[in-house]
Amino acid sequence: MARTIGSHGPTTLEAIRKAGVRLIYENGYEAMSLRKLAAEVGIQAGSLYNHISTKQDLLFDLVQDHINDLLRELDLALAGKADPVEQLRAFVSFHVTYHMTRKREVFIANSELRSLEPKNYDAVVALRGAYEQRLAQILTDGVSDGVFEVVDIQVATFAILALLTGLCTWYRPGGRLTREAIIAAHEKLVLSGVGAAQAVTGEVRETGRLPHGAAAGARS
């Protein structure tokens, strides 16, 4: 719970960050005033400066922290997986799950990139590049091992990321498919796309379709 007017400390900062995510997601960065942000948290507008320097700094911190979390959690998901096929499967599962559960942060990091000042923009683009490079390296290793067939690593990297991130536009909790079924479908699409369809495991591989009657995760 956020502290009251005049208070300081990590609790208030966290409340400011959460309110910032909510307001930017709902109204956009430009429409979010510091006065509105302060009112959302329940503090005086001037008290915001005890915790953040500017609205731009808040946006940058939110986006930077989001991508750093993405990188850190991806590395954990890939830990101990030396085989490129297993790494790619783990990448797909992680990316889909993360984007299902962090929809607001993902939206802000993508849609408000244009709102960052040049220095901040460059820093974020570098972090995004590091994430893209993780996937590119998996594809490169798979080609070297003879388990993937990829004509252009960069094109494949961008295409896979666009496919996986695109679920943010249509995924709704409580829809027709379970989270596991959605992950399995994306694994099949990605592995097939890089020429490793034979590596798909489970019911999707055996039947060539999603499990019948899987309920609760997709709008369509």
Backbone as ProteinMPNN parsed JSONL, in Angstrom:
{"seq_chain_A": "MARTIGSHGPTTLEAIRKAGVRLIYENGYEAMSLRKLAAEVGIQAGSLYNHISTKQDLLFDLVQDHINDLLRELDLALAGKADPVEQLRAFVSFHVTYHMTRKREVFIANSELRSLEPKNYDAVVALRGAYEQRLAQILTDGVSDGVFEVVDIQVATFAILALLTGLCTWYRPGGRLTREAIIAAHEKLVLSGVGAAQAVTGEVRETGRLPHGAAAGARS", "coords_chain_A": {"N_chain_A": [[0.844, -1.197, 0.0], [0.526, 2.236, -0.818], [2.353, 4.917, 0.699], [1.312, 7.754, 2.704], [0.685, 11.289, 2.061], [3.625, 13.214, 1.912], [5.384, 11.28, 2.708], [8.322, 9.181, 2.438], [10.596, 6.947, 0.699], [11.05, 3.47, -0.389], [8.5, 2.293, -0.668], [6.724, 4.302, -1.492], [7.967, 5.058, -3.892], [7.659, 2.709, -5.368], [4.894, 2.683, -5.568], [4.539, 4.94, -7.145], [5.776, 4.117, -9.508], [4.132, 1.948, -10.26], [1.706, 3.273, -10.613], [2.477, 4.945, -12.67], [2.939, 3.115, -14.769], [0.328, 2.176, -15.118], [-1.096, 4.543, -15.849], [0.292, 5.424, -18.143], [-0.094, 3.246, -19.821], [-2.874, 3.289, -20.101], [-3.495, 5.899, -20.985], [-1.392, 6.97, -22.437], [1.959, 8.266, -22.771], [2.379, 11.053, -23.259], [-0.021, 12.152, -22.418], [-0.018, 11.788, -19.722], [0.273, 13.615, -16.928], [2.444, 14.982, -14.385], [1.062, 15.934, -12.236], [-1.325, 14.503, -12.377], [-0.281, 11.983, -11.984], [0.705, 12.196, -9.361], [-1.698, 12.581, -7.98], [-2.881, 10.133, -8.411], [-1.296, 8.494, -6.874], [-1.615, 9.612, -4.4], [-0.231, 11.735, -3.231], [1.317, 14.997, -2.814], [2.001, 16.981, -5.712], [4.552, 18.163, -5.773], [5.945, 16.471, -4.127], [6.635, 14.338, -5.638], [9.144, 14.755, -6.689], [10.876, 13.944, -4.791], [11.326, 11.391, -5.395], [11.419, 10.847, -8.165], [13.083, 12.357, -10.95], [12.222, 13.569, -13.391], [9.422, 13.338, -15.675], [10.289, 12.09, -17.989], [12.51, 10.67, -17.054], [11.215, 8.809, -15.455], [9.784, 7.298, -17.376], [11.938, 6.26, -18.85], [13.253, 4.73, -16.861], [11.267, 2.821, -16.329], [11.031, 1.466, -18.802], [13.668, 0.635, -19.25], [14.129, -0.992, -16.985], [12.23, -2.946, -17.468], [13.246, -4.236, -19.806], [15.706, -5.097, -18.864], [14.822, -6.918, -16.938], [13.629, -8.721, -18.669], [15.875, -9.703, -20.074], [17.375, -10.836, -17.953], [15.628, -12.812, -16.942], [15.271, -14.354, -19.214], [17.849, -15.427, -19.556], [17.929, -17.082, -17.328], [15.952, -18.889, -18.053], [17.168, -20.132, -20.185], [19.338, -21.33, -19.083], [21.513, -24.071, -18.662], [20.713, -25.395, -20.927], [22.004, -26.713, -23.661], [21.576, -27.609, -26.223], [20.57, -26.378, -29.364], [17.906, -26.692, -30.304], [16.43, -27.219, -27.972], [17.024, -24.856, -26.652], [15.78, -22.992, -28.335], [13.131, -23.773, -28.096], [12.797, -23.232, -25.375], [13.201, -20.481, -25.42], [10.964, -19.611, -26.915], [8.842, -20.456, -25.242], [9.415, -18.979, -22.923], [9.288, -16.279, -23.9], [6.642, -16.048, -24.839], [5.168, -16.6, -22.484], [6.079, -14.522, -20.783], [5.173, -12.261, -22.166], [2.47, -12.639, -22.046], [1.94, -12.232, -19.362], [2.981, -9.759, -18.672], [1.715, -7.621, -19.944], [1.131, -4.823, -19.936], [3.619, -3.578, -19.415], [5.087, -4.491, -21.605], [3.662, -3.318, -23.709], [4.106, -0.574, -23.21], [6.912, -0.435, -23.456], [7.192, -0.924, -26.151], [5.387, 0.823, -27.558], [5.947, 3.367, -26.576], [8.542, 3.88, -27.134], [9.214, 5.792, -28.954], [8.872, 8.089, -27.5], [11.032, 8.505, -25.935], [13.918, 10.406, -25.066], [16.818, 11.174, -27.117], [19.307, 10.102, -25.972], [18.351, 8.294, -24.047], [16.778, 6.715, -25.679], [18.709, 5.495, -27.325], [20.037, 3.933, -25.43], [18.057, 2.12, -24.675], [17.506, 0.864, -27.121], [19.916, -0.455, -27.469], [19.772, -2.349, -25.412], [17.545, -3.802, -26.283], [18.676, -4.812, -28.563], [20.504, -6.577, -27.45], [18.819, -8.521, -26.455], [17.638, -9.458, -28.824], [19.935, -10.5, -29.943], [20.403, -12.741, -28.374], [18.497, -14.559, -29.342], [19.278, -14.63, -32.039], [21.777, -15.839, -31.799], [21.097, -18.393, -30.928], [19.79, -19.349, -33.214], [21.907, -19.212, -35.04], [23.687, -21.079, -33.916], [22.134, -23.355, -34.198], [22.0, -23.629, -36.966], [24.712, -24.064, -37.507], [25.018, -26.521, -36.249], [23.528, -28.066, -37.872], [20.819, -28.489, -37.45], [18.927, -26.568, -37.89], [17.458, -24.8, -40.624], [18.074, -21.924, -41.97], [17.759, -19.124, -43.916], [18.435, -16.401, -43.666], [19.73, -15.05, -40.852], [19.187, -12.642, -39.43], [16.744, -11.757, -40.541], [15.141, -13.954, -39.872], [15.281, -13.795, -37.084], [13.974, -11.317, -36.523], [11.469, -11.914, -37.613], [10.552, -14.062, -36.045], [10.431, -12.852, -33.499], [8.483, -10.899, -34.021], [6.261, -12.515, -34.53], [5.926, -13.857, -32.027], [5.651, -11.734, -30.184], [3.407, -10.584, -31.172], [1.188, -11.793, -30.052], [0.291, -10.26, -28.0], [-1.605, -8.564, -29.014], [-3.909, -10.013, -29.366], [-4.309, -11.95, -27.389], [-6.303, -13.033, -24.7], [-6.961, -13.604, -21.333], [-8.726, -16.479, -20.189], [-9.807, -17.312, -22.536], [-10.305, -19.436, -25.452], [-8.152, -21.258, -25.602], [-5.717, -22.935, -23.552], [-2.907, -21.642, -21.705], [-0.713, -23.303, -22.043], [-1.376, -24.608, -24.428], [-1.267, -22.515, -26.227], [1.425, -21.813, -26.083], [2.51, -24.218, -27.081], [1.52, -24.156, -29.696], [2.878, -21.939, -30.742], [5.498, -22.824, -30.466], [5.491, -24.901, -32.344], [5.026, -23.459, -34.722], [7.34, -21.827, -34.833], [9.511, -23.669, -34.721], [8.934, -25.178, -36.982], [9.262, -23.196, -38.858], [12.001, -22.789, -38.9], [12.918, -25.067, -39.939], [12.929, -27.253, -38.214], [10.832, -28.904, -37.53], [10.489, -31.577, -36.894], [11.395, -31.767, -34.377], [9.484, -30.986, -32.612], [7.677, -31.707, -29.726], [5.337, -33.836, -27.914], [1.713, -33.638, -27.933], [1.084, -31.884, -29.993], [3.019, -32.429, -31.947], [2.411, -35.104, -32.519], [-0.211, -35.149, -33.498], [-0.434, -33.033, -35.207], [-1.999, -30.877, -34.727], [-3.549, -28.545, -32.408], [-4.253, -29.591, -29.013], [-7.426, -31.072, -28.701], [-10.218, -29.318, -27.506], [-8.839, -27.801, -25.67], [-9.053, -25.372, -23.277], [-9.443, -21.946, -22.377], [-7.539, -19.719, -22.966], [-7.178, -18.127, -25.359], [-8.522, -15.665, -27.534], [-9.441, -16.391, -30.0]], "CA_chain_A": [[0.0, 0.0, 0.0], [1.328, 3.452, -0.904], [2.374, 5.762, 1.886], [0.498, 8.955, 2.61], [1.341, 12.524, 1.643], [4.796, 13.638, 2.656], [6.241, 10.172, 3.095], [9.448, 8.893, 1.559], [11.035, 5.57, 0.769], [10.791, 2.571, -1.511], [7.078, 1.996, -0.842], [6.154, 5.37, -2.305], [8.535, 4.961, -5.234], [7.019, 1.591, -6.054], [3.534, 3.116, -5.888], [4.668, 5.87, -8.277], [6.076, 3.325, -10.702], [2.933, 1.194, -10.641], [0.734, 4.237, -11.133], [2.994, 5.39, -13.959], [2.65, 2.061, -15.747], [-1.119, 2.158, -15.365], [-1.521, 5.753, -16.557], [0.878, 5.442, -19.487], [-0.764, 2.196, -20.588], [-4.264, 3.653, -20.38], [-3.664, 7.216, -21.6], [-0.237, 7.38, -23.213], [2.963, 9.036, -22.043], [2.173, 12.49, -23.402], [-1.225, 12.567, -21.688], [0.176, 11.618, -18.288], [0.94, 14.736, -16.264], [2.941, 14.66, -13.054], [-0.018, 16.227, -11.292], [-2.227, 13.355, -12.417], [0.444, 10.871, -11.374], [0.719, 12.416, -7.911], [-3.052, 12.349, -7.484], [-3.109, 8.686, -8.464], [-0.558, 7.892, -5.764], [-2.111, 10.19, -3.161], [0.749, 12.643, -2.653], [1.388, 16.289, -3.469], [2.797, 16.937, -6.939], [5.935, 18.493, -5.457], [6.587, 15.348, -3.443], [7.143, 13.389, -6.634], [10.558, 15.0, -6.959], [11.67, 13.207, -3.809], [11.458, 10.017, -5.87], [11.781, 10.847, -9.586], [13.568, 13.669, -11.382], [11.341, 14.088, -14.433], [8.549, 12.344, -16.298], [11.123, 11.349, -18.928], [13.305, 9.719, -16.282], [10.326, 7.724, -15.04], [9.557, 6.444, -18.54], [13.18, 5.545, -19.154], [13.472, 3.718, -15.83], [10.29, 1.746, -16.516], [11.367, 0.691, -20.002], [14.974, 0.003, -19.032], [13.971, -2.078, -16.021], [11.473, -4.001, -18.15], [14.106, -5.006, -20.707], [16.691, -5.786, -18.028], [14.122, -8.088, -16.398], [13.466, -9.639, -19.795], [17.172, -10.342, -20.314], [17.764, -11.659, -16.805], [14.758, -13.981, -16.858], [15.57, -15.206, -20.363], [19.078, -16.162, -19.272], [17.564, -18.149, -16.397], [15.182, -19.887, -18.803], [18.074, -20.839, -21.09], [20.434, -21.933, -18.317], [21.595, -25.527, -18.671], [20.236, -25.951, -22.198], [23.08, -26.547, -24.638], [21.083, -27.968, -27.549], [19.85, -25.252, -29.968], [16.464, -26.952, -30.385], [15.893, -27.002, -26.63], [17.144, -23.428, -26.377], [14.749, -22.274, -29.082], [11.86, -24.082, -27.45], [12.772, -22.487, -24.112], [13.036, -19.068, -25.768], [9.565, -19.396, -27.296], [8.013, -20.599, -24.048], [9.654, -17.822, -22.055], [8.819, -15.034, -24.511], [5.179, -16.068, -24.851], [4.686, -16.484, -21.103], [6.395, -13.181, -20.292], [4.321, -11.273, -22.819], [1.112, -12.848, -21.55], [1.809, -11.794, -17.973], [3.485, -8.386, -18.502], [1.175, -6.952, -21.126], [1.259, -3.365, -19.843], [5.025, -3.195, -19.555], [5.469, -4.757, -22.995], [3.029, -2.288, -24.543], [4.805, 0.695, -22.997], [8.268, -0.537, -24.008], [7.113, -0.883, -27.612], [4.662, 1.972, -28.112], [6.486, 4.638, -26.1], [9.952, 4.008, -27.506], [9.316, 7.064, -29.674], [8.795, 9.194, -26.545], [12.302, 8.626, -25.221], [14.908, 11.342, -25.581], [17.835, 10.438, -27.888], [20.242, 9.318, -25.158], [17.596, 7.191, -23.466], [16.381, 5.862, -26.8], [19.87, 4.699, -27.73], [20.311, 2.943, -24.384], [17.022, 1.085, -24.753], [17.722, 0.113, -28.363], [21.054, -1.346, -27.221], [19.265, -3.464, -24.61], [16.718, -4.613, -27.173], [19.601, -5.518, -29.434], [21.078, -7.692, -26.693], [17.793, -9.567, -26.411], [17.57, -10.02, -30.176], [21.16, -11.267, -30.179], [20.247, -14.053, -27.734], [17.781, -15.405, -30.295], [20.111, -14.795, -33.235], [22.842, -16.8, -31.502], [20.477, -19.725, -30.92], [19.579, -19.73, -34.613], [23.229, -19.428, -35.636], [24.206, -22.354, -33.412], [21.339, -24.424, -34.792], [22.449, -23.788, -38.356], [26.05, -24.672, -37.452], [24.863, -27.924, -35.85], [22.769, -28.77, -38.896], [19.449, -28.802, -37.024], [18.06, -25.515, -38.415], [17.689, -24.305, -41.973], [17.712, -20.51, -41.935], [18.391, -18.42, -45.031], [18.991, -15.142, -43.168], [19.565, -15.056, -39.398], [18.551, -11.412, -38.963], [15.339, -11.788, -40.951], [14.474, -14.964, -39.053], [15.181, -13.256, -35.723], [12.912, -10.316, -36.477], [10.188, -12.554, -37.916], [10.142, -14.837, -34.871], [10.045, -11.912, -32.445], [7.212, -10.285, -34.404], [5.228, -13.531, -34.324], [5.715, -14.121, -30.609], [5.176, -10.52, -29.514], [2.091, -10.265, -31.714], [0.082, -12.332, -29.261], [-0.209, -9.197, -27.117], [-2.732, -7.883, -29.652], [-5.122, -10.832, -29.402], [-4.468, -12.846, -26.245], [-7.167, -12.65, -23.588], [-7.11, -14.688, -20.357], [-10.067, -17.038, -20.156], [-10.264, -17.609, -23.884], [-10.528, -20.814, -25.883], [-6.985, -22.115, -25.432], [-4.903, -22.797, -22.352], [-1.586, -21.044, -21.927], [0.164, -24.354, -22.552], [-1.716, -24.857, -25.83], [-0.773, -21.379, -27.01], [2.879, -21.986, -26.164], [2.776, -25.34, -27.982], [1.247, -23.714, -31.066], [3.968, -21.062, -31.165], [6.682, -23.664, -30.641], [5.351, -25.604, -33.623], [5.214, -22.484, -35.795], [8.731, -21.376, -34.886], [10.384, -24.78, -35.081], [8.675, -25.483, -38.392], [9.805, -22.109, -39.665], [13.462, -22.891, -39.028], [13.247, -26.388, -40.464], [13.14, -28.233, -37.147], [9.501, -29.355, -37.129], [10.577, -32.924, -36.349], [11.8, -31.702, -32.971], [8.336, -30.622, -31.78], [7.293, -32.845, -28.901], [4.008, -33.818, -27.331], [0.517, -33.885, -28.732], [1.094, -31.089, -31.216], [3.814, -33.156, -32.929], [1.798, -36.368, -32.87], [-1.477, -34.99, -34.197], [-0.377, -31.956, -36.186], [-2.951, -29.828, -34.373], [-3.611, -28.281, -30.979], [-5.095, -30.529, -28.288], [-8.846, -30.784, -28.841], [-10.924, -28.906, -26.308], [-8.026, -27.003, -24.748], [-9.88, -24.208, -23.026], [-9.136, -20.871, -21.441], [-6.468, -18.763, -23.112], [-7.109, -17.281, -26.541], [-9.789, -15.11, -27.98], [-9.892, -17.143, -31.167]], "C_chain_A": [[0.879, 1.247, 0.0], [1.265, 4.238, 0.391], [1.567, 7.028, 1.641], [1.343, 10.153, 2.241], [2.522, 12.844, 2.552], [5.741, 12.518, 3.029], [7.328, 9.935, 2.06], [9.721, 7.4, 1.586], [10.588, 4.727, -0.396], [9.321, 2.267, -1.734], [6.419, 3.037, -1.726], [6.682, 5.309, -3.731], [7.872, 3.838, -6.017], [5.586, 1.946, -6.437], [3.534, 4.066, -7.081], [4.905, 5.094, -9.566], [4.846, 2.553, -11.181], [1.87, 2.107, -11.228], [1.171, 4.743, -12.499], [2.717, 4.381, -15.055], [1.174, 2.079, -16.116], [-1.558, 3.355, -16.203], [-0.962, 5.809, -17.975], [0.188, 4.408, -20.374], [-2.162, 2.639, -21.008], [-4.394, 4.934, -21.198], [-2.53, 7.643, -22.527], [0.684, 8.278, -22.407], [2.686, 10.531, -22.088], [1.002, 12.985, -22.564], [-1.067, 12.446, -20.176], [0.944, 12.806, -17.716], [1.44, 14.284, -14.897], [1.89, 14.944, -11.992], [-0.993, 15.053, -11.219], [-1.577, 12.14, -11.757], [0.448, 10.99, -9.857], [-0.649, 12.133, -7.304], [-3.365, 10.858, -7.437], [-2.458, 7.987, -7.276], [-1.071, 8.384, -4.412], [-1.097, 11.056, -2.447], [0.679, 13.978, -3.381], [2.309, 16.198, -4.687], [4.276, 17.208, -6.652], [6.685, 17.353, -4.794], [7.128, 14.306, -4.411], [8.65, 13.52, -6.816], [11.474, 14.435, -5.877], [12.017, 11.808, -4.324], [11.853, 9.91, -7.342], [12.196, 12.256, -9.987], [12.622, 14.322, -12.377], [10.438, 12.966, -14.928], [9.345, 11.481, -17.273], [11.96, 10.296, -18.206], [12.458, 8.536, -15.829], [10.09, 6.761, -16.198], [10.797, 5.611, -18.85], [13.441, 4.435, -18.146], [12.526, 2.534, -16.014], [10.671, 0.85, -17.692], [12.684, -0.054, -19.814], [14.86, -1.176, -18.078], [13.222, -3.253, -16.64], [12.396, -4.863, -19.01], [15.208, -5.716, -19.929], [16.08, -7.031, -17.386], [13.981, -9.161, -17.471], [14.761, -10.416, -20.043], [17.555, -11.292, -19.179], [16.932, -12.944, -16.746], [14.95, -14.917, -18.049], [16.811, -16.041, -20.098], [18.817, -17.303, -18.292], [16.825, -19.267, -17.123], [16.08, -20.732, -19.703], [19.177, -21.599, -20.36], [20.372, -23.461, -18.375], [21.121, -26.187, -19.947], [21.277, -25.676, -23.279], [22.625, -26.807, -26.062], [20.266, -26.825, -28.141], [18.34, -25.457, -30.063], [15.814, -26.709, -29.03], [15.97, -25.529, -26.248], [16.046, -22.644, -27.085], [13.378, -22.54, -28.487], [11.72, -23.293, -26.142], [12.57, -21.001, -24.365], [11.58, -18.77, -26.086], [8.665, -19.44, -26.071], [8.17, -19.4, -23.128], [9.026, -16.564, -22.629], [7.298, -14.958, -24.496], [4.63, -15.867, -23.445], [4.899, -15.079, -20.556], [5.43, -12.158, -20.873], [2.845, -11.457, -22.478], [0.912, -12.183, -20.194], [2.281, -10.365, -17.721], [2.973, -7.486, -19.632], [1.367, -5.44, -21.082], [2.696, -2.915, -20.077], [5.51, -3.388, -20.986], [4.917, -3.679, -23.914], [3.778, -0.966, -24.432], [6.188, 0.659, -23.644], [8.265, -0.454, -25.527], [6.514, 0.42, -28.131], [5.262, 3.311, -27.711], [7.981, 4.777, -26.357], [10.195, 5.355, -28.173], [9.337, 8.264, -28.737], [10.087, 9.395, -25.765], [13.206, 9.657, -25.881], [16.065, 10.558, -26.204], [18.772, 9.569, -27.059], [19.551, 8.095, -24.561], [17.168, 6.189, -24.537], [17.527, 4.932, -27.202], [20.173, 3.604, -26.711], [19.314, 1.793, -24.444], [17.197, 0.232, -26.003], [18.892, -0.859, -28.2], [20.624, -2.564, -26.405], [18.394, -4.39, -25.447], [17.596, -5.431, -28.122], [20.23, -6.719, -28.746], [20.092, -8.853, -26.609], [17.673, -10.253, -27.771], [18.779, -10.908, -30.457], [21.103, -12.638, -29.518], [19.571, -15.02, -28.703], [18.623, -15.67, -31.536], [21.209, -15.828, -33.003], [22.308, -18.226, -31.471], [20.29, -20.226, -32.348], [20.902, -20.039, -35.305], [23.811, -20.774, -35.211], [23.45, -23.53, -34.031], [21.71, -24.692, -36.237], [23.808, -24.481, -38.387], [25.983, -26.16, -37.114], [24.072, -28.739, -36.865], [21.35, -29.123, -38.516], [18.446, -27.737, -37.46], [18.444, -25.212, -39.855], [17.172, -22.873, -42.033], [18.479, -19.785, -43.032], [19.097, -17.164, -44.552], [18.699, -15.047, -41.677], [18.827, -13.816, -38.915], [17.074, -11.38, -39.317], [14.561, -12.784, -40.094], [14.278, -14.473, -37.62], [14.03, -12.273, -35.609], [11.541, -10.944, -36.708], [9.666, -13.339, -36.716], [9.682, -13.919, -33.75], [8.715, -11.247, -32.757], [6.06, -11.255, -34.183], [4.901, -13.692, -32.847], [5.139, -12.916, -29.879], [3.778, -10.157, -29.977], [0.935, -10.791, -30.896], [-0.488, -11.298, -28.298], [-1.442, -8.514, -27.699], [-4.011, -8.703, -29.616], [-5.333, -11.707, -28.175], [-5.364, -12.238, -25.177], [-7.248, -13.823, -22.616], [-8.552, -15.191, -20.358], [-10.63, -17.356, -21.514], [-10.299, -19.098, -24.179], [-9.373, -21.755, -25.556], [-6.287, -21.884, -24.099], [-3.581, -22.13, -22.715], [-0.639, -22.072, -22.536], [-0.099, -24.638, -24.032], [-1.203, -23.74, -26.728], [0.743, -21.465, -27.166], [3.224, -23.093, -27.156], [2.564, -24.945, -29.437], [2.375, -22.842, -31.591], [5.274, -21.844, -31.333], [6.643, -24.362, -31.999], [5.601, -24.656, -34.789], [6.685, -22.102, -35.952], [9.663, -22.5, -35.328], [10.181, -25.202, -36.536], [9.327, -24.443, -39.292], [11.308, -22.16, -39.852], [13.891, -24.292, -39.456], [13.498, -27.443, -39.423], [11.817, -28.787, -36.646], [9.539, -30.736, -36.489], [10.933, -32.926, -34.87], [10.644, -31.348, -32.052], [7.88, -31.851, -31.021], [5.848, -32.749, -28.473], [2.907, -33.972, -28.349], [0.492, -33.087, -30.012], [1.874, -31.814, -32.3], [3.058, -34.378, -33.435], [0.553, -36.203, -33.729], [-1.437, -33.947, -35.282], [-1.371, -30.854, -35.907], [-2.914, -29.625, -32.868], [-4.494, -29.312, -30.295], [-6.56, -30.13, -28.378], [-9.441, -30.382, -27.503], [-10.086, -28.146, -25.312], [-8.716, -25.681, -24.534], [-9.171, -23.212, -22.148], [-7.993, -19.963, -21.755], [-6.457, -17.884, -24.311], [-8.486, -16.847, -26.962], [-10.334, -15.909, -29.147], [-8.899, -18.238, -31.514]], "O_chain_A": [[1.866, 1.311, 0.733], [0.253, 4.226, 1.092], [1.188, 7.33, 0.509], [2.564, 10.054, 2.121], [2.434, 12.759, 3.777], [6.797, 12.771, 3.609], [7.252, 10.436, 0.938], [9.149, 6.672, 2.397], [9.854, 5.181, -1.275], [8.916, 2.008, -2.867], [5.638, 2.694, -2.614], [5.92, 5.492, -4.68], [7.558, 3.999, -7.197], [5.112, 1.557, -7.505], [2.642, 4.008, -7.927], [4.298, 5.39, -10.595], [4.561, 2.517, -12.378], [1.215, 1.764, -12.212], [0.341, 4.948, -13.385], [2.304, 4.753, -16.154], [0.819, 2.005, -17.292], [-2.31, 3.195, -17.164], [-1.667, 6.2, -18.904], [-0.082, 4.672, -21.546], [-2.583, 2.392, -22.138], [-5.304, 5.049, -22.019], [-2.69, 8.576, -23.314], [0.251, 8.962, -21.48], [2.751, 11.204, -21.06], [1.026, 14.106, -22.058], [-1.902, 12.954, -19.428], [2.132, 12.975, -17.993], [0.925, 13.325, -14.323], [1.839, 14.267, -10.966], [-1.43, 14.661, -10.137], [-2.238, 11.368, -11.062], [0.222, 10.008, -9.149], [-0.748, 11.519, -6.242], [-4.038, 10.386, -6.52], [-2.993, 7.016, -6.74], [-0.98, 7.678, -3.408], [-1.083, 11.123, -1.218], [0.057, 14.082, -4.438], [3.275, 15.434, -4.69], [5.151, 16.556, -7.223], [7.91, 17.271, -4.882], [7.976, 13.491, -4.049], [9.346, 12.535, -7.064], [12.697, 14.443, -6.022], [12.882, 11.128, -3.773], [12.553, 8.972, -7.724], [11.709, 13.235, -9.422], [12.261, 15.489, -12.226], [10.666, 11.793, -14.633], [9.105, 10.278, -17.376], [12.104, 9.171, -18.684], [12.925, 7.398, -15.819], [10.184, 5.546, -16.026], [10.707, 4.405, -19.082], [13.81, 3.324, -18.526], [12.933, 1.381, -15.871], [10.636, -0.376, -17.586], [12.802, -1.226, -20.172], [15.429, -2.239, -18.329], [13.538, -4.412, -16.37], [12.333, -6.091, -18.945], [15.604, -6.822, -20.294], [16.731, -8.072, -17.297], [14.187, -10.348, -17.217], [14.741, -11.636, -20.202], [18.004, -12.413, -19.421], [17.469, -14.03, -16.527], [14.808, -16.132, -17.914], [16.825, -17.238, -20.384], [19.416, -18.372, -18.41], [17.041, -20.447, -16.846], [15.794, -21.903, -19.954], [19.87, -22.42, -20.961], [19.318, -24.062, -18.164], [21.125, -27.414, -20.046], [21.413, -24.548, -23.752], [23.216, -26.288, -27.008], [19.346, -26.339, -27.484], [17.575, -24.504, -29.917], [14.767, -26.068, -28.947], [15.068, -25.013, -25.587], [15.451, -21.736, -26.504], [12.554, -21.63, -28.385], [10.654, -22.754, -25.845], [11.855, -20.332, -23.618], [11.02, -17.792, -25.59], [7.821, -18.563, -25.883], [7.186, -18.868, -22.614], [8.308, -15.853, -21.925], [6.731, -13.914, -24.173], [3.728, -15.055, -23.238], [4.002, -14.509, -19.936], [4.929, -11.292, -20.157], [2.057, -10.521, -22.611], [-0.156, -11.639, -19.911], [2.006, -9.811, -16.657], [3.725, -6.691, -20.195], [1.731, -4.837, -22.091], [2.951, -1.987, -20.844], [6.25, -2.561, -21.518], [5.621, -3.185, -24.795], [4.053, -0.315, -25.44], [6.589, 1.617, -24.306], [9.225, 0.029, -26.126], [7.066, 1.047, -29.035], [5.104, 4.295, -28.434], [8.615, 5.7, -25.845], [11.239, 5.979, -27.984], [9.773, 9.346, -29.131], [10.213, 10.361, -25.012], [13.252, 9.764, -27.106], [16.274, 9.396, -25.857], [19.007, 8.413, -27.41], [20.102, 6.994, -24.571], [17.195, 4.977, -24.323], [17.33, 3.732, -27.392], [20.524, 2.484, -27.081], [19.686, 0.631, -24.283], [17.051, -0.989, -25.948], [18.857, -1.966, -28.738], [21.062, -3.682, -26.677], [18.491, -5.612, -25.337], [17.295, -6.582, -28.437], [20.463, -7.752, -29.374], [20.48, -10.018, -26.684], [17.615, -11.48, -27.854], [18.665, -11.937, -31.124], [21.682, -13.597, -30.029], [20.014, -16.156, -28.868], [18.678, -16.797, -32.028], [21.537, -16.603, -33.902], [22.974, -19.157, -31.926], [20.591, -21.379, -32.657], [21.008, -21.005, -36.06], [24.355, -21.515, -36.03], [24.039, -24.564, -34.348], [21.733, -25.84, -36.68], [24.031, -25.381, -39.197], [26.774, -26.959, -37.614], [23.957, -29.958, -36.737], [20.724, -29.959, -39.168], [17.239, -27.973, -37.408], [19.602, -25.351, -40.25], [15.966, -22.646, -42.135], [19.708, -19.83, -43.069], [20.22, -16.88, -44.97], [17.537, -14.97, -41.281], [17.932, -13.921, -38.077], [16.242, -11.017, -38.486], [13.454, -12.492, -39.644], [13.231, -14.708, -37.016], [13.203, -12.382, -34.704], [10.562, -10.552, -36.072], [8.476, -13.287, -36.407], [8.657, -14.175, -33.119], [7.899, -11.047, -31.857], [4.998, -10.86, -33.702], [3.733, -13.666, -32.459], [4.24, -13.06, -29.05], [3.039, -9.492, -29.251], [-0.185, -10.297, -31.021], [-1.619, -11.438, -27.831], [-2.24, -7.945, -26.955], [-5.095, -8.155, -29.814], [-6.452, -12.166, -27.945], [-5.204, -11.078, -24.799], [-7.572, -14.935, -23.032], [-9.488, -14.406, -20.512], [-11.82, -17.644, -21.637], [-10.32, -19.922, -23.265], [-9.599, -22.929, -25.262], [-6.271, -20.767, -23.583], [-3.196, -22.068, -23.883], [0.142, -21.753, -23.434], [0.834, -24.879, -24.798], [-0.759, -23.986, -27.849], [1.279, -21.22, -28.247], [4.125, -22.931, -27.979], [3.33, -25.347, -30.312], [2.788, -22.978, -32.743], [6.062, -21.557, -32.235], [7.645, -24.405, -32.713], [6.306, -25.004, -35.737], [7.209, -22.059, -37.065], [10.504, -22.308, -36.206], [11.137, -25.54, -37.233], [9.873, -24.766, -40.347], [11.837, -21.641, -40.835], [15.062, -24.659, -39.353], [14.193, -28.424, -39.686], [11.688, -29.107, -35.465], [8.711, -31.04, -35.63], [10.797, -33.942, -34.189], [10.796, -31.401, -30.832], [7.715, -32.921, -31.607], [5.206, -31.712, -28.643], [3.14, -34.385, -29.484], [-0.054, -33.543, -31.017], [1.451, -31.823, -33.457], [3.059, -34.661, -34.633], [0.289, -37.033, -34.599], [-2.279, -33.944, -36.179], [-1.578, -29.98, -36.749], [-2.326, -30.422, -32.138], [-5.397, -29.859, -30.927], [-6.898, -28.968, -28.155], [-9.196, -31.031, -26.487], [-10.554, -27.862, -24.21], [-8.948, -24.938, -25.488], [-8.389, -23.585, -21.274], [-7.453, -19.415, -20.794], [-5.727, -16.893, -24.281], [-9.476, -17.555, -26.776], [-11.545, -16.086, -29.273], [-9.109, -18.981, -32.473]]}, "name": "protein", "num_of_chains": 1, "seq": "MARTIGSHGPTTLEAIRKAGVRLIYENGYEAMSLRKLAAEVGIQAGSLYNHISTKQDLLFDLVQDHINDLLRELDLALAGKADPVEQLRAFVSFHVTYHMTRKREVFIANSELRSLEPKNYDAVVALRGAYEQRLAQILTDGVSDGVFEVVDIQVATFAILALLTGLCTWYRPGGRLTREAIIAAHEKLVLSGVGAAQAVTGEVRETGRLPHGAAAGARS"}
